[in-house]
């Protein structure tokens, strides 16, 4: 596949950005995905409609509103750089126009509760992943789903996890994790016995020296760690194969599921805050409200009142 006209410009852009390695990686992932979309559709021109088509495609793949806003922000920043440096970089006049101007970030509804798995559905997913294990990838997928369902870790924390982050504190195995916005693995989650066995089963099949805990096993894998898009697609396929596609639960939905299950089992709001590692308990309150709504059954009570059903 030939080089796209934007690829050398992306290289210039990132080289001149004074950003952390984590931000650099985020920008490069989004811009690489954007260029791949343009190349696959043989698009060389600069049009707002093409950016919109790219964003719609990523939504169809399961990208959240938050991630869509990341993509919009990065593309706005990139095209602003091209507009301001059009003459310096000797670019055609078309680059002097901001094609991202009409595109606005989407409004986040922080009170909106995303779909979660019921206890039965969570068991169905975990059992399916366990029973289908034959390849290294399937052993990996089972361990990832198990980890996310029981500890509430984010997919980015799964992707960042390294083998050395697994440590035993007294008799308890824990996984130190690099949380969202963090630069070091300075928090940890406890690993239940069943999950420990699932991780050990997976690692026993690996003969590589890759430091990351979960990796890709395709010969086309180009990075030492799993990409965000890989996890999205992997989980989407798992849900389809497990017969749970209609739940519309995403990989991040397993975090919501873990939090809700902790409250349903009788766990306190504070223990749920600690499970999710929220800084403020007010962030955790949405789960309490959701569980309260699940337990309250006004519809059934109204029906019983109308029908005088004792």
N, C-alpha and C positions, 0 to 999 in steps of 0.2 A: 504494500500500500504506500503510495507516494506521500511525501511530506505535505502537510497542509500549510497554507500561508501563515496561519496563526501560530504554528508551533515554535518558530524561532522568536516570535514576539513574546510568547509566553516565557520562553527562556530568559529574554531580556528583562521582562517584567519581574519575574521571581528573583533574578540576580540582583536587582536594584531595590528590592523590598527589605526593609530592616525589621524582620520578624523572627519569632522563635522557630525552632525546628518543627514543633507540633503544628503551628500555624502554616508554615511552609508546606508541610505534608498535606494539610487540609486543602489549601489553595491548589496544589498540584493535582490532587485527586479529582477535584471538581473540574478544573480546566482540562485535564486529560480526558475525562468522560465527555465533556462538551465537544472537544475536538474529534473524538472518536465518533460521536453522533454526526457531526458535520461531514466527516469523511465517508461514513457509511451511506449517507444520503447525497453524496457528491455536491455539497454546498460550499462554495467559495465566497459568495457574496455576503455582505453584512446587512441583515434584515431582522427587525424586531420579531417578525412572525416565526423566524427560525429558532430564536431563543425561546419563544413561547412553546413551540413544538417540542424542544428539548426538555423543558420543564414539565410539560404534560406527560412526556414519555417516562420521566423519572417518577412522577406521581403514580403512573400505571404500574410501575415496578414495585410500588409500596413505600416510596419515600414519604416521610412525615412532613407536616407543615413546617416544623422547626428546621428540618434538613433542607426543604425547598427554600426557605429564607436564607440559609447559609449559601446555597447555590446562587440565589439572586444577588446577595451581598458581594460574593466573590466576582461574579460577572460584571456587576456595576463598577466595582473597583478596577477591574481589568480594562474595561472599555473606557473608563474615565482616564486611566493612564495613557491609553492609545490616543485619546482625543487631545490631552494636554501635551503630549510628546510627538504629535503627528509630524511636525516640521523637523524636529531634532532627529527623529528616526528615519526621515525621508520617506514617509508613507504617503500613499495616494490621498487625495483630498477627501474621499469618502470617510476616512478614519477621523476626520474632524467633527463628525456628527455622532451624537450619543444615542445609539440605538436602544440603550437600556432605560432611557428616560421614561417611557410610557409604562414600564413594568414596575409595579409596587410590591413590596413585601406583604405577605398575607398576615392577617390579624390572628394572633394566637389566643385561643380560649383556654385559659389556665384552669377553668372549672369544668371543662369538658372531660368526661371520663371515657377513656378508650375501652374497646372491647377486651374482655378477659376470658380465660378458660374457667369453666366450672371445675369442681373437684373431679368429677367423672371424666371430663374432657382432658384434664391434665394427666390423669392416670392413663387414659387412652393413648395420648401422645407419647408418654414415657414408655409405655408397654410396647407400642409400635416400634419406636426407635431401638429398644432393647432387642426385640425379637428379630429384627431385620439385619442385625450386625453380622457381616461377613467380611467386609473390606475395612481397611484402616480408616477410610473416610466415614464409614457408618459407625465405627467405634467412636470416632471423634465427635460426630453429630450427637450421638447418645449422651456423651459426657458433657457436651455444651448445653444441651437442653436440660439435662439433670441439674447442672450448675446454675443455670439461670432461673429455673423453677424453684429451687430450694434456697437460694441465697439472694435472689433479686438483683444480681449484678447486671450492669448495662452491657450491651453488645460490644461497645468500644472497650470496656474493661476486660471482656473476654479476649478481644483481639490483641490487647496490650500485654496480657498475662504471659509470664515467662516461667520456665521450669523452676528456676531458682526462687521464685516467689512462693512456691509450696514449701512450708516449713512446719515443723511440729513444735507446738508450745505445750510442754509437759506431755500429756497423752493425746492432745487434740491437734489434728492436722488443720492448718489454716492456709488460706491463699491471700497473700498480700496483693493489693490491687492498686493500680494507678487510676484514681477516679477522674471524673469529668473536670477539665480545667486544671488538673494537677500535673506536676512535672516529675513526680516520684511515686513509687508504690508505698504510700504511708498509711494505708488503712487495710483492714483485713476482714475476711468472712470465714466462718467456721465451715469445715467440710464434713458433712455427715458420712457415716461408714459406707453406705451404699454408693455415694458419689465418689468416695475415695477409691473404691474398687473399680468403678467405671473409668476413672482417670488412669489408674494403674493398668487396666486392661488395654487401654488405648496406647499408653506410652510403651508398653511391652512389645508392641508391634512396630515401633519406630527404631530405625537403625541410624538415624541422622544425628548431626551435631547442632541442629537448629535450636537456638535458645528459647524460642517461643513455645508456649504450652500447647497451642492449637495451630496447626499449619495446613496449607493446601497440599494435596497429594497428586495433583495433576501434573503431567510433564510440562504443561503450559504455564505453570505457576512462575511468576516473575519476581515476587517479593517474598521475604522470609516470614511474613505475617499474613493473616487473612484480611482482605479488604472489606470495607463496609458493604459494598454492593454484593460481594460474595455471600456474606452472612444473610443479607436480605433475600437473595435468590434461593439460597440453601434452605432457609426456614420456610419460605413460601412453598417450595416443592415438598418439604416434609409435611406441612399442613395439608397439602393436596393429597399426598399419598396416604396420609393417616385418616383421610375422610373428614377433616376438620376445616376445610377451606372456607366453608360458609360462615364460620365464626368471625372471619375477617381479623383475627388476632395476628398482630405482627410480632417480630422477635422482641421488640421492646414491651409488647403486651405481656410477656412472661414476667417482667419486673412488676407490672401492675397486678398480675395474678398472684405472685408470691406475697405481695403486701396485703392483698385482700384476704388470702387464705390465712395469713397470720392473725388478722383481726377476727376472722370467722371461727378460728380455733380457740378464741378467747384471749389472744395476745393483746397487750395494752397498746395505746397509741404511742407511748414512749418506746416500747420495744420495736414497734414498726418503724418509727423514726430512725432508731439505731440500725435496724436491718437495712433500710434504704440509704442510710448515712446522710439524711437530710440535716442541714444546719439548723433549720428552724422547724419546730413541730407544726407550725401553721401550714407548711407545704404538705405535710402528711395528712392534714385534716380532710382533704378530699376523699381519701380512702375510707375514713370513718363515716363520712356522709353517705358514701356509696353503699357501704355495708349496712348502714341504718336503713337505707331505702330498700335494700334487698330483703331485710328481715321483716320490714313493715309490709303488710298485705292489705291495704285499704280496699283494693278492688274486690278481693275475696270476701272481706268483711261486709262491704256494701251489698254484695250479692246475697250473702246469708241473711242480712237484715230484710232485704226486699222479699226474699222467698220464705222468711220466717224459719230458716233452717237452723235448728238448735244443734 
